[in-house]
Amino acid sequence: MKMYESPQPVEKYLNVPLECSCGRTHFAPIKAMNIGPGALNTLPEYVKDFGYHRPYILCDATTYQIAGQRCEALLREAGFEPAVRVLRHMGFDEATLGEIVIHRPDDCDLMIGVGTGSITDMLRYSSFKLGLPCFTVATAAPMDGFSASVGIMNVENLKATMPAHSTELILGDTDILAGAPFRMTIAGFGDLIGKLNALNDWRLSVMIHDDHYCKRIDELVSFYVDDILENLDALKKHDPAAIGNIMNALLLTGASISLYGSSRAISGAEHHMSHYWEVLGEQRGKDFAMHGEQVAVATVLALMLIEELRNITPDFNRARKCAYAYDPTAWEAEIRRAYGSAADAIIELEAIAEKNSTEGRLQRIDRIETKWPRLLSLLNNVCPSQQLREILLEVGCPCDPKDIGITPEILKDTFLYCKETRDRYTVYQLAWDLGLMEELSDTVVQRLRDLDRI
């Protein structure tokens, strides 16, 4: 079947190969989604229809009360004998994985995760490692990971993207989603807002780094984000239907990871900033904010840096001198200072990616110089940072560094070193390639100080 030429409802992209003009076959192996009032009641029917017999339910103490207990009761009423594990290791790391594996019944043939981000990440990863299928029951709509084909867990003090598989079913009962703290829904909105920058980073990488590009995936993600932005009034009223729309948009953008084969369309510099803050939070024993809130703040910051970058006429000869002056030893020392106990993983990634190597940087500078008018046109078309900030304020989402506890010192390190968390070309790598990141970050931090936003 051919890839649709215009965006479609999320259900039309599930479990069907779509041949695309980009040269890839897009496929999201999710078999079903049910988002709406009373959706939870259909869980036993799906278990039966998909041919499973011995479910293993994973949740935490909170999500067990919200929906896990009801899942267990529904399955028992339908004649199943589910096992339930209320997780005690909440680090979502190697210890959590061990707890899941140890308590898995030998005759388990299906794992069901009840919760949101971390629980569903651990579900997809652990079920993948155990060779078992999984279902997801969402208890809130704070992020886009439900339909992803990867799992995020803490490995050696660093957020790591682990190979996993997609869930076969996602249930989003809007009666439950609407009862979740509204902050969680707004965090989901913030995660969606991040796509504005992620898509721009993808387009940049195509021009500079020769990354593969799919116009249809770009259009699909853009369509769902634009649709949410056009319906802010209903969201502000906590309308369950609007919350369902947020959930659908999150599921579609998450499914784009499977459709495209990577998170390129939905994760860029804004997610790199969030990942860096999560690393610091783990080491300092604090959470700066929910993932989607961090992404929202980071998106505003990325747009601010873009605004400063496009006001500068790059000195390409100076950029080349910066490339020749790069000192890997000095870089490693800074990474150890900025990343602490997570530094080894970052240094290992750079040893593989070599994204900072002088040779690669010089090649990119040549391309940037040749294509600068086109790059500038792309940078000129991004959403103004103040406009996005006003939208976030309107719905009650954090939008400034001080809203989530990010100090000037942390922000400076974030600008300089967050790009090291992933081998992915973004506007921050562009600024670094041009030898401008130090100057631009100082300008943005001072601008924030002057506005009392940090």
DAJONOR-V703945 format. One record per backbone hydrogen bond with DSSP energy under -0.5 kcal/mol. CO is the residue of the C=O (numbers start at 1). NH is the residue of the N-H. Records with the same first field share a line. If there is no record, write none. Layout:
# DAJONOR-V703945
CO: NH  NH
This chain:
# DAJONOR-V703945
1: 19
9: 12
10: 13
11: 14
13: 16  28
17: 19
18: 26
19: 3
20: 23
24: 20  26
26: 18
27: 29
28: 15
32: 170
34: 36  172
36: 39  174
38: 41
39: 42
40: 43
42: 46
43: 47
44: 48
45: 49
46: 50
47: 52
48: 51
53: 81
54: 109  110
55: 83
56: 112
57: 85
58: 114
59: 87
60: 64
61: 65
62: 66
63: 67  68
64: 69
67: 71
68: 72
69: 73
70: 74
71: 75
72: 76
73: 77
74: 78
75: 80
76: 79
83: 57
85: 59  87
88: 90
89: 92
92: 154
93: 97
94: 98
95: 99
96: 100
97: 101
98: 102
99: 103
101: 104
105: 108
109: 133
110: 56
111: 135
112: 58
113: 115  137
115: 139
116: 120
117: 121
118: 122
119: 123
120: 124
121: 125
122: 126
123: 127
124: 128  165
125: 129
126: 130
127: 131  132
128: 131
133: 111
134: 168  169
135: 113
136: 138  171
137: 115
144: 147
145: 148
149: 164
151: 153  162
153: 155  160
155: 158
158: 155
160: 153  162
162: 151
168: 31  32
169: 136
170: 34  172
171: 138
172: 36  174
173: 176  177
174: 178
176: 179  180
177: 180
181: 184  185
182: 186
183: 187
184: 188
185: 189
186: 190
187: 191
188: 192
189: 193
190: 194
192: 195
193: 196
194: 197  198
195: 199
196: 200
197: 201
198: 202
199: 203
200: 204
201: 205
202: 206
203: 207
204: 208
205: 209  211
206: 210
214: 218
215: 219
216: 220
217: 221
218: 222
219: 223
220: 224
221: 225
222: 226
223: 227
224: 228
225: 229
226: 230
228: 231
229: 232
231: 235
232: 236
233: 237
234: 239
235: 238
239: 243
240: 244
241: 245
242: 246
243: 247
244: 248
245: 249
246: 250
247: 251
248: 252
249: 253
250: 254
251: 255
252: 256
254: 257  258
255: 258  259
256: 260
257: 261
258: 27
263: 266  267
268: 271  272
269: 273
270: 274
271: 275
272: 276
273: 277
274: 278
275: 279
276: 280
277: 281
278: 282
279: 283
280: 284
281: 285  286
286: 288
290: 294
291: 295
292: 296
293: 297
294: 298
295: 299
296: 300
297: 301
298: 302
299: 303
300: 304
301: 305
302: 306
303: 307
304: 308
305: 309
306: 310
308: 311
309: 312
312: 314
314: 316
315: 319
316: 320
317: 321
318: 322
319: 323
320: 324
321: 325
323: 326
326: 328
327: 331
328: 332
329: 333
330: 334
331: 335
332: 336
333: 337
334: 338
335: 339
336: 340
339: 342
340: 343
342: 346
343: 347
344: 348
345: 349
346: 350
347: 351
348: 352
349: 353
350: 354
354: 357
357: 361
358: 362
359: 363
360: 364
361: 365
362: 366
363: 367
364: 368
365: 369
366: 370
367: 371
368: 372
369: 372
371: 374  375
372: 376
373: 377
374: 378
375: 379
376: 380
377: 381
378: 381
379: 382
384: 388
385: 389
386: 390
387: 391
388: 392
389: 393
390: 394
391: 395
392: 396  397
393: 396
400: 403  404
401: 404  406
402: 405
405: 407
407: 411
408: 412
409: 413
410: 414
411: 415
412: 416
413: 417
414: 418
417: 420
418: 421
419: 422
422: 424
426: 430
427: 431
428: 432
429: 433
430: 434
431: 436  437
432: 435
436: 440
437: 441
438: 442
439: 443
440: 444
441: 445
442: 446
443: 447
444: 448
445: 449
446: 450
447: 451
448: 453  454
449: 452
453: 402
